[in-house]
Every structure is written in C-alpha cells, then in structure tokens.
Amino acid sequence: MALINAARRLFVAKGYFDTGTEEIVRDANVTRGALYHHFADKRALFVAVFEAVEEDLLASAAGAVPAVDSLARLRSGLLGFLDASLTPEVQQVLLIDGPAVLGWHEWRELEARYGLGIITGLLDAAIAEGTLDPQPVDALAHILLASVDEAALYIANAPDSLAARNRAVAAMDVVLNGLVRVSRRRVRRT
C-alpha cells in the first residue's frame, strides 16, 4: 500500500512520465526490490494506482445522498464524475496519463469495468421502476459511458476546466433530460 500511495502522490504531482521508480521507492521508504516484488514494472504500479483512484470514486459516489429514483441516481453519478474530473488526481491519473500509459483499448476496458456495470444497473432499475421506457440497455449504457468519459476528457484538457465542466454538465443534462421526456410522454399517452 505504501508503494501505491507514494506512486499516487507522485503521479498526480508530476505525471507518470516525469516520475521515476527511484522517487517512488524513496517516497514509500522501501527498496527497489520491494517494488519489483509486488509489481512487474512501473506500468503495473500505475494500473494499481489507476484502479485505486477508480475505487475511491465509486466509494465517494456510494456515499452520496440517495436520489429519488434510479434515473436521478444515474444523473447524480454521471455529473459527480464530471465534478471529480476537476480534481488533479482524476485529471492526471485517469484522464491524461491513463490513455497515454495504458493505450486506448486497455484504458477503455478499465473505464468500462468501473463505470459500465453501474450505469447498466441504474438503467435496468429505471426501466423496472417505470421511469425509463424499455430499450436496449447495453447500447444506451455504452453511449452514456462514452459521453461522460469524453466530457471528462474535455474538462481535463480545457484551458479553463471549470468553464468546461459547466458546459459539459449542461450538455449531459440535455442528454439525460431527453431520456426522461421520452418516458414521460409515453406514460401520458397511456
């Protein structure tokens, strides 16, 4: 854990590519042998840091105030991720270094592992509650995950992250409100 914590601090402060393993082991107060006993290389340590940041995001979302229904929880989670994308940790580890270090495909697999299941579950629950019309949940979950990931990348790489966050939240609200409007129109017709 000391290695992950040290690497996390350094990766956030300096970025993956400007952080050496010597700094990490010194900061963690362990030997290089300890590093390579636990991790094959610096990249494997980065994956552990990436997953720790993702797990903290999930724990933070779970501790949020419960919303009225599943669509409201989905909105809260997606917008919460956009807010988190303002933090240096999420920006540097998940959004900037993540795709560069892991490559697009592995980065997407990790993002999907942490986000896709939650989004799918909330969409299924919304359909069961009747707040969302029955529809192909897998496709919609992938579209929403891709949307929130791209919005977060937009925020992380913008010259004015806060202004970009506000624009991204407004756009995400349009998408999510469109889902609700379609469901409510159909409920009124019946």
TIMI-923628 format. One record per residue: x, y, z of N, C-alpha, C, CB in turn. Coordinates in steps of 0.1 Angstrom, whole numbers, padded with zeros to 4 digits, always signed. Each point is the difference from the previous one (the first is absolute). Glycine has a CB too. Layout:
<rs>
XYZXYZXYZXYZ/...
</rs>
This chain:
<rs>
+0008-0012+0000-0008+0012+0000+0009+0013+0000-0018-0013+0012/+0029+0012-0005+0009+0012+0000+0005+0003-0014+0007-0006+0023/-0004-0004-0031+0004+0002-0014-0011+0007-0008+0015-0020+0002/-0027+0015-0001-0012+0006-0007-0002+0014+0004-0010-0023-0002/+0010+0025+0015-0002+0014+0005+0011+0010-0004-0012-0010+0020/+0024+0005-0020+0011+0009-0004-0001+0003-0015+0015-0009+0018/-0017-0002-0026-0001+0002-0014-0012+0009-0004+0010-0023-0003/-0021+0021+0011-0012+0009-0003+0004+0014+0002-0015-0019+0007/+0021+0022+0004+0004+0014+0003+0009+0006-0011-0002-0004+0025/+0012-0004-0029+0009+0005-0010-0006+0001-0014+0019-0010+0014/-0026+0000-0017-0007+0000-0014-0009+0012-0001+0001-0025-0001/-0008+0029+0012-0009+0011-0001+0008+0013-0001-0017-0012+0014/+0028+0013-0006+0008+0012+0001+0008+0002-0013+0001-0002+0025/+0005-0009-0030+0010+0002-0011-0004-0007-0013+0017+0001+0017/-0027-0010-0016-0004-0008-0012+0008-0013+0000-0006+0021-0013/+0001-0030+0006+0006-0013-0001+0014+0000-0006-0023-0010-0002/+0024+0017-0009+0012+0000-0008+0012+0008+0006-0014-0002-0020/+0010+0011+0029+0011+0008+0007+0003-0005+0014-0007+0020-0013/+0001-0032+0017+0003-0006+0013+0008-0012-0002-0022+0009+0009/+0033-0010-0002+0009-0012-0001-0003-0010+0011+0017+0015-0011/-0013-0027+0009-0003-0010+0010+0009+0003+0012-0005-0017-0018/+0017+0023+0016+0008+0003+0012-0007+0010+0009+0020-0003-0014/-0027+0013+0009-0008+0009+0008-0011-0007+0008+0005+0018-0017/-0012-0028+0010-0011-0007+0006+0005-0008+0012-0012-0001-0023/+0023-0007+0021+0004-0008+0011+0006+0008+0011+0005-0018-0016/+0001+0030+0013+0005+0009+0011-0012+0005+0007+0020+0006-0014/-0030-0001+0007-0012+0006+0007-0008-0011+0008-0001+0017-0019/+0001-0029+0014-0007-0011+0007+0009-0006+0012-0013-0005-0021/+0026+0009+0021+0009-0005+0010+0001-0015-0001-0005+0019+0015/+0007-0024-0028+0002-0014-0002+0012-0002-0010-0025-0005+0004/+0029-0007-0007+0011-0002-0009-0006-0003-0014+0014-0010+0018/-0005+0012-0028-0004-0004-0014-0005-0014-0001+0016+0017-0009/-0009-0026+0017-0004-0014+0000-0014-0002+0005+0023-0006+0004/-0028+0014+0005-0014+0000+0005-0009+0004-0011+0007+0005+0024/-0003+0005-0032-0009+0005-0011-0001-0012-0010+0008+0024+0003/+0003-0030-0007-0001-0010-0010-0005-0014+0006+0019+0012-0012/-0019-0013+0025-0007-0012+0006-0015+0001-0002+0019-0002+0017/-0024+0014-0016-0015+0002+0000-0005+0003-0014+0001+0008+0023/+0007-0002-0031-0004+0005-0014+0011-0004-0010-0013+0019+0010/+0008-0023-0022+0010-0004-0010+0008+0012-0005-0016-0018-0007/+0010+0030+0007+0006+0012-0005-0008+0012+0004+0010-0013-0019/-0005+0025+0015-0006+0012+0004-0014+0001-0006+0022+0011+0001/-0024-0017-0013-0013+0000-0006-0010-0008+0008+0010+0003-0022/-0006-0014+0027-0009-0008+0009-0004+0007+0013+0011-0021-0010/-0001+0029+0015-0003+0008+0012-0010+0011-0004+0023-0004+0009/-0022+0010-0021-0009+0010-0005-0015-0006-0001+0019+0011-0013/-0020-0023+0008-0013-0007+0000-0006-0001+0014+0007-0013-0021/+0001+0010+0031-0005-0001+0013-0004+0014+0005+0015-0020+0005/-0008+0030-0008-0004+0014+0004-0013+0004-0007+0025+0006+0003/-0026-0009-0016-0012+0003-0008-0012-0007+0006+0014+0002-0021/-0013-0015+0025-0011-0007+0006-0003+0006+0014+0006-0021-0013/+0004+0025+0020-0003+0006+0014-0008+0013-0002+0021-0011+0009/-0017+0019-0019-0008+0013-0002-0014-0004-0004+0021+0012-0007/-0023-0021-0002-0013-0004-0004-0009-0005+0012+0009-0006-0023/-0002-0003+0031-0008-0005+0012-0004+0011+0009+0013-0021-0002/-0004+0031+0004-0003+0011+0009-0012+0008-0006+0024+0002+0008/-0024+0000-0021-0012+0006-0007-0013-0007+0003+0016+0009-0018/-0015-0022+0017-0012-0008+0002-0005+0001+0015+0007-0016-0018/+0003+0015+0027-0004+0002+0014-0006+0013+0003+0019-0016+0006/-0013+0027-0012-0006+0013+0001-0014+0001-0005+0023+0009-0002/-0025-0015-0010-0014+0000-0006-0010-0008+0009+0010+0002-0023/-0005-0013+0029-0009-0008+0009-0004+0008+0012+0011-0021-0009/-0002+0030+0014-0003+0008+0012-0008+0012-0003+0021-0009+0009/-0024+0012-0021-0008+0012-0004-0014-0002+0005+0014+0004-0020/-0021+0007+0021-0014+0001+0005-0008-0008-0010+0003+0022+0011/-0012-0032-0006-0008-0008-0009-0010+0009-0008+0003-0020+0015/-0004+0017-0028-0010+0007-0008-0013-0006+0000+0018+0008-0014/-0028-0002+0009-0014-0004+0000-0002-0013-0007-0007+0023+0002/+0013-0024-0014-0002-0012-0009+0013-0003-0007-0025+0005-0003/+0025-0016-0004+0012-0004-0007+0005+0009-0010-0007-0023+0004/-0001+0030-0012+0004+0010-0009+0007+0011+0007-0018-0006-0016/+0012+0010+0027+0007+0011+0008+0013-0004+0005-0023+0009+0006/+0024-0022-0001+0013-0005+0004+0010+0000-0011-0011-0014+0018/+0006+0010-0030+0009-0001-0012+0005+0014-0003-0012-0019-0009/+0003+0029+0009+0004+0014-0003+0010+0004+0011-0022+0005-0011/+0020-0007+0023+0009+0004+0011+0013-0006-0002-0019+0002+0016/+0020-0015-0019+0013-0007-0002+0007+0006-0012-0010-0021+0010/+0004+0023-0021+0006+0005-0012+0006+0014+0002-0015-0014-0014/+0006+0022+0020+0004+0014+0003+0011+0000+0011-0023+0009-0007/+0022-0018+0016+0011-0001+0011+0013-0003-0007-0017-0007+0017/+0017-0002-0027+0013-0003-0007+0005+0012-0007-0008-0024-0003/-0001+0032-0002+0005+0013-0007+0006+0009+0010-0018-0003-0018/+0012+0004+0030+0006+0008+0011+0013-0005+0004-0023+0006+0008/+0024-0019-0007+0013-0007+0004+0011+0003-0010-0013-0018+0013/+0009+0020-0026+0010+0002-0010+0006+0014+0001-0013-0015-0015/+0009+0023+0024+0006+0012+0004+0012-0002+0009-0021+0012-0003/+0022-0023+0010+0010-0002+0010+0013-0004-0008-0017-0007+0018/+0028+0011-0012+0013-0003-0007+0002-0015+0000+0010+0021+0008/-0014-0029+0002+0002-0014+0000-0007-0007-0012+0002+0001+0025/-0015+0002-0026-0008-0006-0011+0005+0005-0014-0020-0002+0015/+0023+0015-0016+0005+0005-0012+0013-0007-0004-0011+0022+0005/+0021-0022+0003+0013-0005-0003+0000-0015-0002+0010+0019+0012/-0015-0027-0002+0001-0014+0000-0010-0007-0010+0008+0001+0024/-0021+0003-0023-0010-0007-0008-0001+0006-0014-0012-0005+0021/+0013+0018-0023-0003+0006-0012+0011+0004-0009-0020+0008+0011/+0032-0005-0005+0011+0004-0008+0010-0011-0002-0003+0024+0008/+0008-0029+0003+0010-0011+0000-0007-0013-0004+0014+0012+0017/-0026-0015-0012-0007-0012-0003+0001-0005-0014-0015+0005+0019/+0009+0003-0028+0001-0004-0015+0014-0001-0005-0023+0011-0003/+0032-0002+0007+0013+0001-0005+0009-0012+0005-0002+0025-0001/+0000-0029+0013+0008-0011+0006-0006-0014-0004+0007+0015+0019/-0020-0016-0018-0006-0013-0002-0004-0003-0015-0009+0002+0023/+0008+0009-0031-0005-0002-0013-0015+0001+0000+0020-0014-0007/-0026+0018-0004-0014+0002-0001-0008-0012+0004+0004+0017-0018/-0001-0028+0013-0008-0012+0003+0000-0005+0014+0005-0007-0023/+0007+0007+0029+0000-0004+0015-0006+0010+0008+0021-0013-0004/-0019+0026+0001-0006+0011+0008-0016-0001-0001+0020+0015-0005/-0025-0018-0007-0015-0001-0002-0005-0012+0008+0002+0010-0022/+0006-0021+0022-0004-0012+0008-0001+0003+0014+0011-0015-0017/-0001+0022+0023-0001+0003+0014-0011+0010+0003+0025-0004+0002/-0027+0014-0010-0011+0009+0002-0013-0007-0001+0013+0018-0010/-0015-0028+0001-0012-0007-0001-0002-0009+0012+0002+0000-0025/+0009-0006+0030-0001-0009+0012-0006+0008+0011+0019-0014-0008/-0015+0026+0010-0005+0008+0012-0013+0007-0003+0024+0002+0007/-0026+0003-0019-0012+0008-0002-0011-0007-0007+0015+0018-0002/-0012-0027-0007-0011-0006-0008-0010-0008+0008+0016-0001-0019/-0011-0007+0029-0009-0008+0008-0010+0008+0008+0018-0017+0001/-0013+0028+0005-0008+0009+0007-0011+0007-0008+0019+0004+0016/-0014+0001-0028-0010+0006-0009-0011-0010-0005+0018+0016-0007/-0013-0028+0004-0010-0010-0005-0010-0004+0011+0018-0009-0015/-0013+0008+0027-0009-0003+0012-0010+0011+0002+0018-0014+0010/-0014+0026-0010-0009+0011+0002-0010+0001-0011+0018+0012+0012/-0014-0014-0025-0010+0000-0011-0010-0011+0002+0018+0010-0015/-0013-0022+0018-0009-0012+0003-0010+0004+0011+0017-0016-0008/-0012+0022+0018-0009+0003+0012-0010+0011-0005+0018-0006+0016/-0014+0016-0024-0009+0010-0005-0011-0006-0008+0019+0017+0001/-0016-0027-0009-0010-0006-0008-0010-0008+0009+0017-0002-0020/-0011-0005+0030-0009-0007+0009-0009+0009+0008+0018-0018+0002/-0013+0030+0001-0008+0010+0008-0010+0007-0009+0019+0003+0015/-0017-0004-0028-0009+0006-0010+0004+0015-0002-0018-0015+0007/+0029+0019-0003+0005+0014-0003+0007+0001-0013+0002+0004+0024/+0001-0016-0030+0007+0000-0013-0007-0011-0008+0022+0008+0009/-0025-0005-0022-0006-0010-0009+0009-0012-0002-0013+0019-0011/+0007-0031+0009+0009-0011-0003+0007+0003-0013-0016-0016+0011/+0029+0012-0012+0008+0003-0011+0013-0008+0001-0010+0023-0003/+0018-0023-0007+0013-0008+0000+0010+0007+0010-0004-0008-0024/+0004+0002+0036+0008+0006+0011+0015+0000-0003-0018-0007+0016/+0023-0004-0022+0014-0001-0003+0005+0011-0009-0002-0025+0003/-0006+0028-0013+0004+0010-0009+0000+0014+0007-0009-0013-0020/-0002+0016+0027-0001+0012+0007+0011+0002+0010-0025+0000-0004/+0028-0010+0012+0010+0001+0010+0014+0003-0006-0013-0017+0014/+0016+0011-0025+0013+0003-0007+0000+0014-0005+0002-0024-0007/-0013+0029+0002-0001+0014-0005+0001+0009+0011-0015-0007-0018/+0009+0005+0029+0001+0009+0012+0014+0000+0006-0024-0004+0005/+0030-0008-0005+0014-0001+0005+0010+0007-0009-0005-0022+0010/+0003+0020-0023+0009+0008-0009-0002+0015+0001-0001-0020-0016/-0012+0024+0017-0003+0014+0002+0007+0006+0012-0022-0004-0012/+0020-0003+0023+0006+0006+0013+0015-0001-0001-0020-0006+0013/+0026-0004-0019+0015-0001-0001+0005+0012-0009-0001-0025+0003/-0006+0027-0014+0005+0010-0009-0002+0014+0006-0006-0014-0019/-0005+0016+0027-0002+0013+0006+0011+0002+0011-0025-0002-0004/+0029-0009+0011+0010+0002+0010+0014+0003-0007-0013-0016+0015/+0015+0009-0026+0013+0004-0007+0000+0014-0005+0001-0024-0007/-0013+0029+0002-0002+0013-0004+0004+0010+0012-0018-0007-0017/+0013+0004+0029+0002+0008+0011+0015+0000+0004-0024-0005+0008/+0030-0007-0007+0014-0002+0004+0009+0007-0009-0006-0021+0010/+0003+0022-0023+0009+0006-0010-0003+0015-0003+0004-0023-0009/-0014+0028+0015-0004+0014-0003+0009+0010+0007-0024-0008-0003/+0026+0020-0004+0008+0010+0007-0008+0005+0013+0010+0007-0023/-0023-0006+0022-0008+0004+0012-0009-0012+0004+0000+0025-0007/+0005-0033+0016-0007-0013+0003-0013+0003+0006+0022-0011+0004/-0024+0021+0004-0013+0003+0007-0010+0004-0011+0012+0007+0021/-0009+0001-0030-0009+0004-0011-0003-0012-0008+0009+0024+0000/+0001-0032-0003-0003-0012-0008-0009-0010+0008+0022+0003-0011/-0020-0004+0024-0009-0008+0008-0014+0005-0001+0019-0006+0016/-0021+0019-0015-0014+0005+0000-0006-0003-0014+0006+0018+0016/+0001-0016-0027-0005-0003-0013-0003-0015-0001+0012+0019-0010/-0004-0028+0015-0002-0014-0001-0012-0005+0008+0025-0003-0003/-0027+0009+0015-0011-0003+0009-0013+0004-0008+0014+0003+0021/-0014+0009-0027-0012+0004-0007-0003-0009-0011+0005+0024+0006/+0005-0028-0014-0002-0010-0011-0005-0013+0005+0018+0012-0013/-0012-0017+0024-0004-0013+0005-0015+0000+0005+0024-0005+0007/-0027+0017-0001-0014+0002+0004-0010-0001-0011+0008+0014+0019/-0004-0008-0031-0009-0001-0012-0002-0015-0004+0009+0023-0007/+0002-0030+0007-0001-0015-0003-0009-0007+0009+0023+0001-0010/-0020+0001+0023-0008-0008+0010-0015+0005+0001+0021-0003+0013/-0023+0016-0015-0014+0005+0000-0007-0006-0012+0007+0021+0012/+0000-0023-0023-0007-0006-0012-0005-0014+0003+0015+0013-0014/-0007-0021+0022-0005-0013+0004-0013+0001+0009+0024-0008-0001/-0024+0017+0010-0012+0002+0009-0012+0005-0008+0015+0004+0019/-0013+0005-0028-0011+0005-0008-0007-0010-0008+0012+0022-0001/-0004-0031-0006-0005-0010-0008-0009-0009+0009+0020+0001-0016/-0015-0005+0027-0007-0009+0009-0013+0006+0005+0021-0011+0007/-0020+0024-0003-0012+0007+0005-0011+0002-0011+0014+0011+0017/-0010-0008-0029-0009+0001-0011-0008-0012-0002+0015+0017-0011/-0008-0028+0011-0007-0013-0002-0009-0004+0012+0020-0007-0014/-0016+0011+0026-0009-0003+0011-0013+0008-0001+0020-0005+0015/-0019+0018-0019-0012+0008-0001-0010-0005-0011+0014+0019+0007/-0008-0025-0017-0009-0005-0011-0008-0012+0004+0016+0008-0016/-0012-0016+0026-0007-0012+0004-0011+0003+0010+0021-0013-0005/
</rs>
